[in-house]
């Protein structure tokens, strides 16, 4: 591999989004040898195709970010520009700029979506000094599709996507930087400091969670009673009674003879599912595999980069015939895991057509497997791949059939019901089995006499709505058209990072609740779903070239000016309320357990002197109980070790989170540390 950029003759420069994609594209397009090069640990490739010289280079995601023209801590801040991200980007930009010097034409081959278009546009205009370029459009990184994309390259980048993407970046930055600074400055006005944030979508998303939390906390359960005939697994048709009525009916029917009034049988046809769009993939991965939306996105991206699935960031539930159903099925059948399933699927079928959903996406079809067998993929990645394959196969299958049986029992004029439901024909369930209840009904005949020997009266109470999970809140944001398919998982992650929410069953913290209450009181426009949705629709109009970027940004600035004026008027009050809520939240979230002194609680604390977290009693200095923690930030997770001591989650940059027992004599901790020393 060459370590420095050679002197290149005129060539076409192909710009990709990530290093793995660059290698895939170079390998697919090369006619003959691929020459691999590297400068400053940045790879690129020179190849020949149709006697033309091609150079394939890569970005590493966004090489440019929105920033202020002049850095300041005040608000409002409206003068923005694109600047280099200054992380890993300098070395990538250095290589791209050198390769662009002798290039006589350019092709953008970033992911075909809004973000990919913005990445390509910025590299073109800032690193390559170009106004436009040709555009490769593909949904998979398979050799066949990449060649097809190159041979039918589009004459320009997708300006609708590029402008919509740029507008979104500017809009989100305007919202985020101004409102977050307003929050931080409000707390500063009280003499305290805390990093808080709120965004264009983050605010309404948090409000949805807080509104649900308030309903749960305000909920007052009501008692009710139900009547059961245990020997017939039958319940009274009227679902709720007061205690007196339930006991009266139970007494009335006990040891009495009744009759089977009706036996109602129904055959239910269950249609195959639609193929996955990103949101439904995240929901099903959470339900079947326990993966968070963010984890699903990371794993799906790895499968896409490996050429194993199509582009996952899609809103489509449609599979066009152009993807080649039979070709994919033929490839999948080579994988022993799916051989018999595919044989069963295609047996006797002349024409394969998928069952599609309503949603579509102008850029990409639904998520589907390419047929390539995964290699070097971890267990969770393989599980997600299997879920995608099985869903794909199920869409081509036939309806499943379920039999529902309802036995209606008349006991002295009181109606009871025994229900059963079971699958009688698998159909598409063979390929992708949903979580469905299978329950046998009691075998009875209409007109049959029955004697009631036992009656049970059950005391129950009403329950509040369930809290959101990470998957269900993503679904709710999708339903309300808040955020995009690509950003929703990150928005939820940020709510956790800012301590606005906690736990897998998402509970709003005191800080999250108070932030929403305070903003709702002094500046409700920040949390307005309709306003957020309005700008989402505006960006779609930009993509369709029905509205200009400048018009949308000008309107956004006017709205922000009004918000920030209202905010400034009440800055001190807002700061006091948020600072108090933040202290309460941190106190709750940093508490581990009762201390052995029985006069205080063990809490996670931070030493400014050593710049390390540690655990100590809240009753310090009277109590001197203290435990050291390894380097990194520490977080209480409400878990206890087998030894009885609390476990702390230690977060370290670039490393996996460590579930750390604070007990220095814990056998598991000692065993782990010894094993770690041996590996070193």
ZAMARGU-4260 file (C-alpha; in steps of 0.2 Angstrom, whole numbers, plus 5000, padded with zeros to 4 digits):
<rodrens>
0) 5000/5000/5000 | 5007/5017/4995 | 5010/5029/5010 | 5010/5045/5000 | 4999/5053/4987
5) 5008/5049/4970 | 5007/5062/4956 | 4991/5058/4947 | 4986/5062/4930 | 4969/5069/4926
10) 4955/5058/4933 | 4938/5057/4940 | 4937/5059/4959 | 4923/5048/4967 | 4918/5055/4984
15) 4911/5042/4997 | 4904/5045/5014 | 4915/5032/5024 | 4931/5022/5021 | 4922/5005/5020
20) 4911/5012/5007 | 4926/5018/4997 | 4933/5001/4996 | 4917/4993/4991 | 4914/5005/4977
25) 4932/5004/4971 | 4931/4985/4971 | 4915/4985/4962 | 4920/4997/4948 | 4938/4991/4945
30) 4942/4983/4929 | 4959/4975/4934 | 4970/4979/4948 | 4965/4990/4963 | 4979/5001/4969
35) 4977/5005/4987 | 4985/5021/4994 | 4986/5029/5011 | 4991/5046/5018 | 4990/5050/5036
40) 4980/5034/5039 | 4967/5040/5026 | 4964/5027/5012 | 4960/5030/4994 | 4960/5019/4978
45) 4965/5022/4960 | 4957/5010/4947 | 4953/5010/4929 | 4936/5008/4921 | 4932/5009/4902
50) 4950/5015/4900 | 4946/5030/4912 | 4956/5034/4928 | 4945/5034/4943 | 4951/5039/4961
55) 4939/5034/4975 | 4942/5044/4991 | 4932/5045/5007 | 4925/5057/5020 | 4921/5051/5038
60) 4904/5057/5039 | 4902/5075/5041 | 4918/5084/5038 | 4910/5101/5040 | 4898/5107/5053
65) 4887/5123/5056 | 4895/5135/5067 | 4894/5154/5071 | 4904/5166/5061 | 4910/5174/5077
70) 4910/5164/5093 | 4901/5171/5108 | 4891/5165/5123 | 4877/5177/5121 | 4861/5175/5112
75) 4853/5177/5099 | 4866/5170/5087 | 4860/5171/5069 | 4876/5173/5059 | 4881/5155/5054
80) 4893/5147/5042 | 4899/5130/5038 | 4916/5126/5046 | 4927/5111/5047 | 4922/5099/5062
85) 4940/5099/5069 | 4939/5081/5075 | 4946/5068/5064 | 4943/5078/5048 | 4958/5088/5045
90) 4968/5073/5038 | 4953/5067/5027 | 4951/5085/5020 | 4970/5086/5017 | 4969/5070/5006
95) 4953/5075/4997 | 4960/5092/4993 | 4976/5085/4985 | 4966/5072/4975 | 4955/5086/4969
100) 4969/5096/4962 | 4971/5086/4945 | 4953/5079/4945 | 4944/5084/4929 | 4927/5078/4934
105) 4919/5073/4951 | 4906/5060/4956 | 4897/5061/4973 | 4894/5043/4979 | 4888/5046/4997
110) 4873/5038/5005 | 4858/5044/4994 | 4848/5054/5007 | 4848/5071/5014 | 4863/5069/5026
115) 4873/5061/5012 | 4869/5075/5000 | 4875/5088/5012 | 4891/5079/5016 | 4894/5077/4997
120) 4889/5095/4993 | 4901/5102/5007 | 4916/5092/5001 | 4913/5098/4983 | 4912/5116/4987
125) 4924/5118/5001 | 4937/5105/4998 | 4936/5103/4979 | 4931/5121/4974 | 4917/5114/4963
130) 4899/5120/4962 | 4891/5103/4956 | 4895/5085/4952 | 4888/5070/4945 | 4879/5058/4957
135) 4878/5039/4960 | 4862/5033/4967 | 4861/5016/4975 | 4852/5007/4989 | 4864/4993/4992
140) 4883/4991/4991 | 4883/4976/4981 | 4894/4975/4965 | 4880/4973/4953 | 4870/4989/4960
145) 4886/4999/4961 | 4891/4996/4943 | 4873/5000/4938 | 4874/5016/4948 | 4890/5021/4940
150) 4884/5017/4922 | 4868/5027/4924 | 4876/5041/4935 | 4865/5056/4937 | 4870/5072/4929
155) 4870/5083/4945 | 4868/5080/4964 | 4851/5080/4971 | 4848/5099/4974 | 4832/5096/4982
160) 4840/5085/4995 | 4855/5096/4997 | 4845/5111/5000 | 4833/5103/5012 | 4848/5095/5022
165) 4857/5112/5023 | 4841/5120/5029 | 4838/5107/5042 | 4856/5109/5049 | 4855/5128/5050
170) 4837/5127/5057 | 4842/5114/5071 | 4858/5124/5075 | 4848/5140/5077 | 4836/5132/5088
175) 4848/5122/5098 | 4862/5135/5101 | 4850/5149/5105 | 4838/5140/5117 | 4852/5130/5125
180) 4862/5145/5129 | 4846/5154/5135 | 4843/5139/5148 | 4862/5139/5153 | 4862/5158/5155
185) 4846/5157/5165 | 4854/5145/5178 | 4870/5156/5178 | 4860/5171/5183 | 4857/5161/5200
190) 4876/5159/5203 | 4875/5141/5198 | 4881/5132/5182 | 4873/5117/5173 | 4874/5111/5155
195) 4856/5110/5148 | 4849/5109/5131 | 4833/5110/5121 | 4830/5108/5103 | 4817/5110/5089
200) 4812/5092/5091 | 4819/5088/5108 | 4807/5100/5117 | 4791/5093/5110 | 4798/5075/5112
205) 4802/5078/5130 | 4784/5086/5133 | 4776/5071/5126 | 4785/5060/5139 | 4782/5073/5153
210) 4764/5074/5149 | 4762/5055/5150 | 4772/5055/5166 | 4760/5068/5174 | 4745/5057/5169
215) 4753/5042/5177 | 4758/5052/5193 | 4740/5060/5195 | 4731/5043/5191 | 4720/5037/5205
220) 4716/5019/5204 | 4698/5013/5206 | 4693/4996/5212 | 4682/4985/5203 | 4677/4967/5204
225) 4676/4953/5191 | 4667/4936/5192 | 4675/4920/5185 | 4669/4902/5183 | 4686/4894/5185
230) 4681/4876/5179 | 4676/4884/5162 | 4689/4898/5162 | 4674/4909/5159 | 4672/4927/5164
235) 4656/4937/5166 | 4652/4947/5150 | 4650/4963/5160 | 4668/4966/5164 | 4666/4977/5180
240) 4655/4977/5195 | 4655/4985/5212 | 4659/4973/5226 | 4641/4971/5232 | 4634/4967/5215
245) 4648/4954/5211 | 4645/4945/5227 | 4626/4945/5224 | 4628/4937/5207 | 4641/4924/5213
250) 4629/4918/5227 | 4614/4918/5214 | 4623/4906/5202 | 4634/4895/5213 | 4628/4876/5212
255) 4616/4881/5198 | 4613/4873/5181 | 4616/4883/5166 | 4616/4881/5147 | 4629/4884/5133
260) 4619/4897/5124 | 4631/4899/5109 | 4647/4892/5102 | 4653/4905/5089 | 4668/4900/5078
265) 4677/4912/5066 | 4691/4910/5054 | 4702/4925/5054 | 4714/4928/5039 | 4730/4937/5045
270) 4739/4946/5031 | 4757/4945/5029 | 4767/4960/5036 | 4774/4975/5026 | 4792/4975/5023
275) 4803/4985/5036 | 4805/5004/5035 | 4817/5010/5048 | 4804/5014/5062 | 4795/4997/5061
280) 4813/4989/5061 | 4817/4998/5077 | 4800/4993/5085 | 4802/4974/5080 | 4820/4974/5085
285) 4816/4981/5102 | 4801/4968/5104 | 4810/4953/5098 | 4829/4956/5102 | 4828/4969/5116
290) 4838/4982/5105 | 4836/5000/5108 | 4832/5011/5092 | 4850/5018/5093 | 4858/5000/5094
295) 4847/4994/5079 | 4853/5009/5069 | 4871/5005/5072 | 4869/4987/5068 | 4859/4990/5053
300) 4872/5002/5046 | 4885/4989/5049 | 4875/4977/5039 | 4872/4989/5025 | 4891/4993/5024
305) 4894/4975/5023 | 4883/4974/5008 | 4871/4962/5017 | 4855/4973/5018 | 4849/4988/5008
310) 4850/5006/5015 | 4841/5006/5032 | 4837/5024/5034 | 4821/5023/5024 | 4803/5027/5026
315) 4797/5015/5013 | 4787/4999/5015 | 4788/4995/4997 | 4799/4983/4987 | 4800/4987/4969
320) 4802/4972/4956 | 4818/4980/4950 | 4827/4974/4966 | 4826/4956/4958 | 4815/4945/4970
325) 4820/4929/4963 | 4839/4933/4962 | 4839/4938/4981 | 4829/4922/4985 | 4841/4911/4975
330) 4856/4919/4984 | 4848/4917/5001 | 4844/4899/4998 | 4863/4895/4997 | 4863/4899/5016
335) 4858/4883/5025 | 4848/4892/5038 | 4835/4898/5024 | 4836/4884/5011 | 4821/4874/5017
340) 4811/4890/5020 | 4814/4897/5003 | 4810/4880/4995 | 4793/4880/5004 | 4790/4898/4999
345) 4793/4896/4980 | 4786/4879/4978 | 4771/4880/4966 | 4772/4899/4964 | 4773/4906/4947
350) 4773/4925/4952 | 4781/4932/4968 | 4774/4948/4974 | 4777/4956/4991 | 4763/4962/5002
355) 4767/4980/5004 | 4763/4994/5016 | 4757/5012/5012 | 4772/5022/5016 | 4785/5026/5002
360) 4801/5035/5001 | 4808/5044/4985 | 4826/5039/4989 | 4825/5021/4994 | 4814/5005/4995
365) 4810/4996/5011 | 4824/4987/5020 | 4828/4970/5012 | 4842/4957/5012 | 4854/4957/4997
370) 4856/4938/4998 | 4875/4940/5003 | 4879/4929/5018 | 4886/4939/5033 | 4904/4937/5038
375) 4913/4945/5053 | 4896/4951/5061 | 4893/4949/5080 | 4879/4939/5088 | 4867/4954/5089
380) 4871/4959/5071 | 4867/4942/5065 | 4851/4942/5075 | 4845/4958/5067 | 4850/4951/5050
385) 4839/4936/5053 | 4825/4947/5058 | 4826/4956/5042 | 4828/4941/5031 | 4813/4932/5039
390) 4802/4948/5037 | 4807/4949/5019 | 4802/4931/5016 | 4786/4933/5025 | 4780/4947/5014
395) 4780/4935/4999 | 4770/4922/5008 | 4751/4919/5010 | 4739/4924/5024 | 4740/4914/5040
400) 4723/4908/5047 | 4718/4909/5065 | 4702/4901/5073 | 4693/4910/5086 | 4680/4901/5097
405) 4668/4910/5109 | 4658/4900/5121 | 4643/4910/5128 | 4636/4902/5144 | 4620/4907/5152
410) 4619/4904/5171 | 4602/4910/5178 | 4602/4924/5166 | 4620/4929/5169 | 4631/4928/5153
415) 4648/4922/5154 | 4661/4920/5140 | 4675/4908/5137 | 4687/4912/5123 | 4700/4903/5114
420) 4711/4907/5099 | 4724/4897/5090 | 4733/4896/5073 | 4726/4883/5062 | 4737/4887/5046
425) 4754/4895/5048 | 4755/4904/5031 | 4768/4918/5033 | 4770/4913/5052 | 4783/4900/5046
430) 4795/4913/5041 | 4792/4927/5053 | 4782/4922/5069 | 4774/4937/5078 | 4771/4937/5097
435) 4753/4930/5097 | 4743/4922/5111 | 4738/4904/5108 | 4724/4899/5120 | 4713/4883/5118
440) 4694/4886/5121 | 4684/4873/5132 | 4676/4860/5121 | 4657/4863/5123 | 4642/4861/5112
445) 4627/4873/5110 | 4612/4868/5121 | 4623/4858/5133 | 4619/4859/5151 | 4632/4863/5163
450) 4633/4864/5182 | 4642/4878/5191 | 4652/4871/5206 | 4663/4886/5209 | 4662/4905/5207
455) 4677/4917/5211 | 4675/4935/5214 | 4692/4945/5209 | 4696/4962/5217 | 4705/4972/5204
460) 4710/4990/5201 | 4712/5002/5185 | 4729/5005/5179 | 4737/5021/5171 | 4744/5021/5154
465) 4761/5013/5152 | 4777/5023/5151 | 4785/5024/5134 | 4799/5013/5129 | 4813/5019/5118
470) 4804/5010/5103 | 4787/5017/5107 | 4792/5035/5109 | 4801/5033/5092 | 4785/5027/5085
475) 4775/5041/5093 | 4787/5054/5085 | 4785/5046/5068 | 4766/5046/5070 | 4767/5065/5075
480) 4779/5069/5061 | 4792/5076/5073 | 4810/5074/5068 | 4816/5062/5055 | 4819/5043/5053
485) 4837/5046/5055 | 4837/5058/5070 | 4824/5051/5082 | 4835/5038/5091 | 4848/5051/5094
490) 4835/5063/5101 | 4830/5050/5114 | 4848/5047/5118 | 4851/5065/5121 | 4836/5066/5133
495) 4845/5052/5144 | 4862/5062/5143 | 4854/5078/5149 | 4846/5068/5164 | 4828/5073/5158
500) 4823/5055/5158 | 4829/5038/5165 | 4826/5020/5165 | 4821/5008/5150 | 4803/5011/5154
505) 4805/5030/5151 | 4802/5040/5166 | 4803/5059/5166 | 4815/5065/5180 | 4811/5080/5191
510) 4823/5090/5180 | 4814/5085/5164 | 4797/5089/5172 | 4802/5105/5178 | 4811/5110/5162
515) 4794/5107/5153 | 4784/5116/5166 | 4795/5131/5166 | 4796/5133/5147 | 4777/5130/5146
520) 4775/5144/5158 | 4786/5157/5151 | 4789/5152/5133 | 4777/5139/5127 | 4781/5141/5109
525) 4797/5131/5112 | 4787/5116/5115 | 4774/5118/5101 | 4772/5102/5091 | 4763/5111/5077
530) 4777/5123/5075 | 4790/5109/5074 | 4779/5100/5062 | 4776/5116/5051 | 4795/5117/5049
535) 4796/5099/5045 | 4784/5101/5031 | 4793/5117/5025 | 4809/5106/5023 | 4799/5094/5013
540) 4794/5108/5002 | 4812/5113/5000 | 4816/5096/4995 | 4802/5096/4982 | 4808/5113/4976
545) 4792/5122/4981 | 4800/5133/4994 | 4817/5142/4996 | 4829/5139/5010 | 4831/5158/5013
550) 4812/5160/5016 | 4811/5146/5028 | 4826/5152/5038 | 4820/5170/5038 | 4803/5164/5046
555) 4813/5153/5059 | 4823/5168/5064 | 4807/5179/5067 | 4800/5165/5078 | 4816/5163/5088
560) 4817/5181/5091 | 4800/5181/5099 | 4804/5166/5110 | 4820/5173/5116 | 4812/5190/5120
565) 4800/5181/5131 | 4814/5171/5138 | 4825/5186/5142 | 4811/5194/5152 | 4809/5180/5164
570) 4827/5174/5164 | 4829/5175/5183 | 4813/5165/5187 | 4817/5152/5174 | 4835/5150/5181
575) 4829/5148/5199 | 4816/5135/5195 | 4828/5125/5184 | 4842/5126/5196 | 4832/5119/5210
580) 4825/5105/5199 | 4843/5101/5193 | 4849/5099/5211 | 4834/5088/5216 | 4837/5077/5200
585) 4855/5075/5203 | 4853/5071/5221 | 4840/5057/5217 | 4851/5050/5202 | 4867/5050/5212
590) 4860/5040/5227 | 4865/5022/5228 | 4859/5015/5244 | 4858/5017/5263 | 4875/5019/5271
595) 4881/5006/5284 | 4881/5020/5297 | 4862/5020/5295 | 4862/5039/5296 | 4864/5044/5278
600) 4865/5037/5260 | 4879/5032/5249 | 4881/5045/5235 | 4891/5047/5219 | 4902/5063/5222
605) 4915/5072/5211 | 4931/5079/5218 | 4937/5095/5209 | 4954/5092/5216 | 4957/5075/5209
610) 4945/5077/5195 | 4938/5059/5199 | 4921/5052/5204 | 4920/5043/5221 | 4907/5036/5232
615) 4904/5043/5250 | 4891/5045/5263 | 4879/5060/5263 | 4883/5061/5282 | 4901/5066/5279
620) 4911/5072/5289 | 4903/5063/5303 | 4903/5047/5293 | 4920/5043/5285 | 4913/5028/5273
625) 4921/5031/5256 | 4924/5020/5240 | 4935/5024/5226 | 4930/5023/5208 | 4940/5020/5192
630) 4943/5035/5180 | 4928/5040/5170 | 4911/5048/5173 | 4900/5038/5185 | 4881/5035/5185
635) 4869/5026/5197 | 4859/5012/5189 | 4849/5005/5203 | 4857/4988/5203 | 4865/4978/5217
640) 4879/4965/5216 | 4878/4947/5222 | 4889/4953/5236 | 4876/4965/5242 | 4885/4982/5237
645) 4878/4994/5224 | 4884/4993/5206 | 4890/5010/5197 | 4890/5012/5178 | 4907/5019/5174
650) 4908/5028/5157 | 4925/5029/5149 | 4929/5038/5132 | 4931/5025/5118 | 4928/5010/5130
655) 4913/4999/5134 | 4903/5005/5150 | 4909/4996/5165 | 4897/4989/5178 | 4908/4992/5193
660) 4904/4985/5211 | 4910/4998/5224 | 4915/4984/5236 | 4934/4982/5235 | 4932/4964/5243
665) 4919/4958/5230 | 4924/4941/5223 | 4918/4945/5206 | 4927/4962/5205 | 4943/4954/5211
670) 4941/4940/5198 | 4938/4953/5184 | 4953/4964/5188 | 4964/4949/5189 | 4959/4942/5172
675) 4961/4960/5166 | 4979/4960/5172 | 4983/4943/5164 | 4976/4949/5147 | 4988/4965/5149
</rodrens>
